[in-house]
Amino acid sequence: MRLQTASELLRATDDIESQVEKVSSPLLILHGASDKVTDPSVSKFLYEKASSKDKTLKLYEGGYHCILEGESDEKIFMALDDIVSWLDSRCKNTHSFGLESKFI
């Protein structure tokens, strides 16, 4: 890796890390516990430092970097089910947005 590229990556990482407490919207973090590309501790850090009152961290044992692709069907469907459940639990009252039940 070129030195300037590495320097810019480090600067960007430091900048993001210093502002992670500003994350206040609902947050779902999914991470493969065996990820070799991005350490799961990064997701744990985001979960711990984000100021959101509504945050969820899901670590998938044996899961790697791309948990929705290249994993077993079982792991992919588990992650998709977690995403849908998380969204469903936050969209309980869809009728308040004027949606007809036939469109749901």
C-alpha positions as CSV (number, residue, x, y, z in Angstrom):
1,M,0.0,0.0,0.0
2,R,1.3,3.4,-0.8
3,L,2.2,5.5,2.2
4,Q,-0.1,8.4,1.3
5,T,-3.0,6.0,0.9
6,A,-2.3,4.4,4.2
7,S,-2.0,7.9,5.8
8,E,-5.4,9.0,4.4
9,L,-7.1,5.8,5.5
10,L,-5.7,6.4,9.0
11,R,-6.9,10.0,9.0
12,A,-10.4,9.0,7.8
13,T,-10.6,6.2,10.4
14,D,-9.6,8.7,13.2
15,D,-12.2,11.2,11.9
16,I,-15.0,8.6,11.9
17,E,-14.0,7.2,15.3
18,S,-14.1,10.7,16.8
19,Q,-17.7,11.3,15.6
20,V,-19.3,7.9,16.2
21,E,-21.2,9.2,19.2
22,K,-23.2,11.4,16.8
23,V,-25.0,8.3,15.5
24,S,-28.4,8.7,17.1
25,S,-30.9,7.1,14.7
26,P,-32.1,3.5,15.1
27,L,-29.2,1.2,14.4
28,L,-28.9,-2.5,13.4
29,I,-25.4,-3.8,13.1
30,L,-24.7,-7.3,11.6
31,H,-21.2,-8.7,11.6
32,G,-19.7,-12.1,11.0
33,A,-17.8,-13.1,14.2
34,S,-15.1,-14.8,12.0
35,D,-14.6,-11.8,9.7
36,K,-11.0,-11.5,8.6
37,V,-11.5,-8.3,6.6
38,T,-13.0,-6.1,9.2
39,D,-12.5,-7.0,12.9
40,P,-15.8,-7.5,14.7
41,S,-14.5,-5.3,17.5
42,V,-15.2,-2.4,15.1
43,S,-18.9,-3.2,15.2
44,K,-18.8,-3.6,18.9
45,F,-17.1,-0.2,19.2
46,L,-19.9,1.4,17.1
47,Y,-22.6,-0.3,19.2
48,E,-21.0,0.8,22.5
49,K,-20.3,4.4,21.4
50,A,-23.3,5.3,19.3
51,S,-25.7,7.6,21.2
52,S,-28.8,5.9,19.7
53,K,-31.2,4.6,22.3
54,D,-32.4,2.0,19.8
55,K,-29.5,-0.1,18.8
56,T,-28.9,-3.8,18.1
57,L,-25.7,-5.7,17.5
58,K,-25.9,-9.2,16.0
59,L,-22.7,-11.2,15.7
60,Y,-23.0,-14.4,13.6
61,E,-20.7,-17.2,14.9
62,G,-18.7,-18.7,12.0
63,G,-19.8,-15.9,9.7
64,Y,-17.3,-14.0,7.6
65,H,-17.2,-10.6,5.9
66,C,-20.2,-10.8,3.7
67,I,-22.9,-12.4,5.7
68,L,-25.6,-12.1,3.0
69,E,-23.5,-13.7,0.3
70,G,-21.1,-16.6,0.2
71,E,-22.3,-18.1,3.4
72,S,-24.5,-21.1,3.9
73,D,-28.2,-20.7,3.1
74,E,-28.9,-21.2,6.8
75,K,-26.7,-18.2,7.9
76,I,-28.0,-16.0,5.0
77,F,-31.6,-16.7,5.9
78,M,-30.8,-16.1,9.6
79,A,-29.4,-12.7,8.9
80,L,-32.3,-11.8,6.5
81,D,-34.8,-12.9,9.2
82,D,-33.0,-10.7,11.7
83,I,-33.2,-7.7,9.4
84,V,-36.9,-8.3,8.6
85,S,-37.8,-8.8,12.3
86,W,-35.9,-5.7,13.3
87,L,-37.7,-3.6,10.6
88,D,-41.1,-5.1,11.4
89,S,-40.7,-4.3,15.1
90,R,-40.2,-0.7,14.2
91,C,-43.0,-0.4,11.6
92,K,-45.9,-1.7,13.8
93,N,-48.4,1.0,12.8
94,T,-48.1,1.2,9.1
95,H,-51.7,2.5,8.8
96,S,-50.7,5.8,10.4
97,F,-48.8,6.5,7.1
98,G,-52.0,6.1,5.0
99,L,-51.2,2.7,3.6
100,E,-54.0,0.4,2.7
101,S,-53.8,-3.1,4.1
102,K,-53.9,-4.6,0.6
103,F,-50.5,-2.9,-0.1
104,I,-48.8,-4.3,3.0
